[in-house]
Amino acid sequence: MILSNDRVELRGLMISSWQKFQAKQQVTAIEEQIARIIELHPEYNNLITMQNIDTDYSPEMGQINPFLHISLHLAIIEQVQTNRPNGINQVYKDLLIKHNHDEHKVHHTMIDYLAEEMWLSQKYNTLPDEQKYLVNLQKLLLS
């Protein structure tokens, strides 16, 4: 778990994790997790740099925020590990079976719903609706 609300600090952790991983230096468990996610996204490899530590990304301009995307992957991992919301661990296991154990594909199907729930939470200044989020994930098993 990463305990910080500081954007520069979080991005710095991602950048240093990626640099250490590329240099084959010793990394912590969370640094390895971050680096493995970045490794799965070659389109982000050149964006995870100190030059971009304070860059703003605009979805309205078609820009994808690589740091946000990595954070959403990490959130899915943490949700599954802690089974919060309650039942997400089983949904994740079932989605893995449905998608031939392709963890990355499962993350991406789940990320869309997580991002939507986070956006709604921020828009309406409320806590995320964990039950609605879980129900939406369960619907993925039916499609």
N, C-alpha and C positions, 0 to 999 in steps of 0.2 A: 504494500500500500504506500502511496505517495501522499505525504501530508503537507501540502503547500497550496496556497491560492495565488502565489506569485508567478505570473506568466513567464517572466524572464528566468526565474529559478527552475521552473519545470522544463522549459525549453533548454536551458543550460544542461540539465541532467540528460535530456535526450541527445543533445549534441555531444556531450562528453562520453556518453555510453557508446554512441556510434563510432566516435574517433578511437576510443580504447579498443573496441571490438575489431575495427579495421586494422589497428596496429598490433593485434593479437596480444594485447595486454590483459592482465587479470581483471575480470569484471565481477561485480556483485551479482546476486541472483536477479535483482530488478534491472540492473544494467544489461544483463544478458537477455532478459525478456524484451526490453526495449529494442535492443540491437536486432534481435530475431524478427521483430515486427517490421523494423525498417528494412531489413534484408529482404523481406517478402514484398517490399514495395520499391522496386528499382527506380520508379519514377520520382521517388522522394530522395534518393540517395544524395543527390547534389544539392538538395534544398536544406538538409539538416546540417547547417553550418552557422558559425557565429555571425556571419554577415546577415543572416535571416532571423536572428534571435528576437528582434523587435518588429519584424515585418507584420503588417496587418494584411489579412487575406479577405477579399470581398467575394462572397458567393454571388452577389448581383453581377459581378464582372466575370463570372465563370471560374473563379479561382478556388481551388481546394486547399484548405489549410492542412499541411502535412502533420503539424504538431497536434492539431485537434484530432485528426484521423488516428494517429498513434495513441492518443489518450483514450479514444473510444475503444480501441482494441484492448488497452489495459483495463478499462472499466469492465468490459465483458469478461475478461479473465478473472478479475476480482469478484464479480457477481457470481460466477460459477463456483469459484473456490469457497465463497462464504454462503452460497445458496440464498442470496438475497437479491431479489425478492424470493421468498420461500417457494420452491418448486422450479426455479430456473435451472438448477443443476440437471433435473430430469429432462426438461425441455431440451437443454443443450445436448445431452446424451442421445435423445431421440433424433434431433436434427443431425447429429454426427452420423447416425445410422442411415438416415434418409439421404445424406450427401456423401455416402461412401467414405466416411471418416476424414473428409477434407475440412480440417479445422479452420483454415483461412476462409473458405467459402461460407462456412457456418457463421463465423464472426461477421462477415460482411452482410449476411442476411439479417443478423440480429442488430447490427450497428444502425441500420436505417431506422428501426423502431426506437432504439435508445436515443439517437439524435433527435428524433421527432418529440419524444417525451421530454427531453431536456429543453428543447426549444419552447414547447408549450409551458413548461414549468417557469422558464424565464419570462416568457411573454405575459403570463398571468400572475407572476410573482407568488407562485405556490410551490409546495413540495411536489416532486414527481409522483404521478399516480402509478405506484408499483403494480397494482392489480390490473389496471388497464394495459400496462406494458406487458405483463405476463400473459394476459389473454391474447394480445396481438401476436406474441411469440408463439403461443400454442396454435394459433391459426396457420402459422407457417407449416405445421405438420400436416395440415389438411389439404394444402394446395399442391 
